[in-house]
Amino acid sequence: MANKLLADIPTLTPSGYEDYSRCARLYYTGALLGVAASDYAVTSTHGQLVHDMLWRIHETGSCRDMAHVRDVLGGHGAETDAVIRQIERHSERCPSSAVEDARHEYSLARFHRMPAPMFMAVARIDAIWVHDGLLDARDYKTGSRWHEQVADVPAAKVQLYVLAKVAQRRNLRLRLRYEYLSPDIDDDPDPWEPDDDDLAAIEEDLRAAVESMWAQEQWRGVGEADVCGRCRYRSICRDSATPGEPAWPVLALG
């Protein structure tokens, strides 16, 4: 059975849970089989570069110090107008002046035991600031905005689940904000500040997803054009509503 590919204790990541929420076949092909994408999406190279530069800028100084920003960017061959504009946009929303503690590119994990089934949730958070009694977590975005509020994003549930224990342990309020860095996007989605009921519902949603994974036998795709049209496996999925030719690299010989 296909669900035998699941680990005894499955791991949920933000992207994996997002995939499963969208389509079981997508999760099966990517997370369980590890198949390389057959259909190219918009490259994430620029986005990863900006994430890395924000990490290094904050680790070694202030994002509001443009001399420091340019020095870091120049040292990594990243001093372009596009990157500078995105760093400047972030600096307007960075709470660094009132921060008591900060972490960048910080990995967290949380184990769920009962009620069954067990699972491990893991997430790498772009930035976490502690200020004004708040655990202020950020997910930097360099692409298009798809949601009006963070509460509508499935991936946010995994992020908040791993963050919640840290906030509770330090007696802090918790907020997750998706920070869009492109100057073309005017506003961020409404941030999510979950209460205790929200956090209990999030844990149950994640548990129910893992329970559903164990019940899978066919891992069928949704077969809906609006979902399949953005799928990185649309050309090879047996259930795709938008089939096409795969775009895997071809080795040229001779």
N, C-alpha and C positions, 0 to 999 in steps of 0.2 A: 504494500500500500504506500501511496505517495507520502503520507504523513510520517512514515518511518524515517524520513530524512530529517525530521525535527530532532533536535537534541533533547535529552531527557529533561533538561531545564532550558527551554527556548530563551533566546535573547531578543529583546525588543529594542530597536533603535528608532529614533524619530523618523528616518527615511523609510525603514522597513515597515513600521506601523502605518505610515502614510501610504505606502504601496499596497499593503493588505487592505486598508480601508477603501482603497480605490478599486482593487481587483485582486482576487485570490491568485489568479494565474500569473499576474505580474510579480507578486511576492514569491511564488513558487519558482519561477524562471530565474529571478535575480538573486534572492536571498538564499534559497535552498540549493538550486542547481549551479549558481554562479556563472550563468551564461553571459558572455560579453554582449553588450548592446548591439542589436542588428540595425538599429536606426539611429542616426546621429541626432542629438539635440543641440541646442545652443551651447557653445563651449563654456566651460566654467573656469577657464584659465585665468581670465581677468578677475573674476570674483575671488578665486583662491589667492591671487596676488594681493588684492586689497585686504583680505582677511589677515594675511601674513604680515603686511606692513602695519596694520593697526595694532596687531599684537606686539611687534617690535618697537613701535613708537611709544606705546604705553609702558612697556617693560623698561625702557631706557630714558624716559622723559615725559613731556607733556604734549598732547596733540594740539594744544593751543600755542605752542612755541613753534612758529613756522620755520625758524632757522633749524631747529632740531628735526622737524618733519622733513625738510628738504635734505638734510644731512643723511637721515636714515634712507629715504627714497633713493638718493643719489648713490649711496653705497650698495644698493641692490639693483641698480639700473632701472628703477621704477619711477623716476621723476618725470612723469608725463602730466599733461594738463588734466586728463580725465581722472587720474588717481588723486592728484592734488585737490581737485574740486570735491571729490568724494570724502577725502580726509577733512577738508574744511567744513563740509556739511555735517560730518559726525561731530566735529569739535563744538558746534553750536548746541549739541544735545548731550554732550558728555558731562556727567555730574562730578568731574574730578575735583572741583574746588571744595566740595563738602564730604569727600569720601573718607570713611574710617578704615575700609579694607577693600581690596580689589583683587580679582583673578581674571586672567585672560587665557582663552583656549584651554579651558579647565574641564577635565573629564570627571564625570560622576556616575555612580552605579547604585542601584537599589534593588534588593531582593524581595520578591513577593512569595510568601510561603502558603498562607491560608486566607480564604478558602482555595482549594485546588482549582486549577492546576498551578504549579509553581512557575515562575519566570524571573528572569533578570532583565531589568531595564537599564540601559546605558545611554549616555548622551554626552557630547562634547559641546560645552557652552562657550560662545564666542567671548562674552564678557560678563562679569558679575561685579557689581559694586554694592557696598554696604553704606547707606547714608540715610539719615533721618528716620531711623527705625525700620528701614526697608531693605530687603534683598532685591536689588534691581538687576534683573538678568536681561541681556540683550542678544538677539540673533541678528547679525548684520545681513542685509540683503542687497544685492547689486543688480538683480533682474527686475522683471515686471511684478506688479502687485496684483494678486488674485483675490484677496479677501478684504472685507471691510473691518473685520475684527479678528484678533488672534484666537479668540475662543472658537472660531470656525475652522481652524487648522488642525487636522488630526495629529501632526507631528508635535504640536505644542503640548499635547497631553503627556507624551513621554518626557519631554523636557521639564514640565512642571512636576511630574511624579518624582523625578530624581532630585529636583531642587527643593521639594517640600520638606524633606527630612532635615536638610541643612537650615532652612528658615525656621522650622519648629525648634530645633536644637538651640538656636541662637535667639529665639523669641522675637523673630522679625516678621513683618508683613512680607508677602511675596508678590512680585510683579514680573511678568514676562512681556517684553516689548520687542516687536519686529521693527528694526530700524533700517529704513530704506535709504540708501546712500546716493542714488541717482538724483541729480538736480531736476530731472524730468518728472519726478513723482513728488507731488506737493505735500501729501500728508501720509503718516504711517497709519496702519490699521489700529483700531482701538486696542490698547494693551489689555492683558488679562491679569486681574488680581483675584485669584480664586479664594473663596471662603472654605470652611471645613466641609460643607456639603458638596461643593465643586470638587474638592480633592478626593472625597469618598467616591463620587461618581466617576472621576477619572480612573481611579484604581479598578473599579468594577468594569469599566469599558475595556481596559487593558486585559484584565483577567478573562473577560468574555471573549475577547479576540483570540487569546491563546487557546481557550476551550474550543472555539470554532475551528482553529487550525488543526487540533487533534481529531476533530470530527470530519475533516476533509478526506474525500476519497478520490475525486476527479480534479480538484483544483481548477474548476472551470473559469474561463474569462467572462467578463460582463457582456461583451459583444455590443457595446454602445459606442457610436461614432465619436461623441464628444470626449469620451474617455480614451478610446483606442487611438484616436488621432494624435494624442500627445504621448503615446506609449513608446518606450525605447525598444520594445520587442514586437511592434505591430506587424512587421513583415514576416515574422516566423511563428506567430501565435495562431493556433488552430481555431481560436474563437474570435479572431480579430474582425471588427466591422470595417476596418480600413486597411485591407491587405495591400502589399506592395512588394518591391524587390529589396532584399536586404542589402545594406551598404557596408558590409564587412570589408576591411582592407584586403587587397589582393596582392600576393607576392609576385613581383615581376622577376622572371628568371632570364638569364642570358645577358 
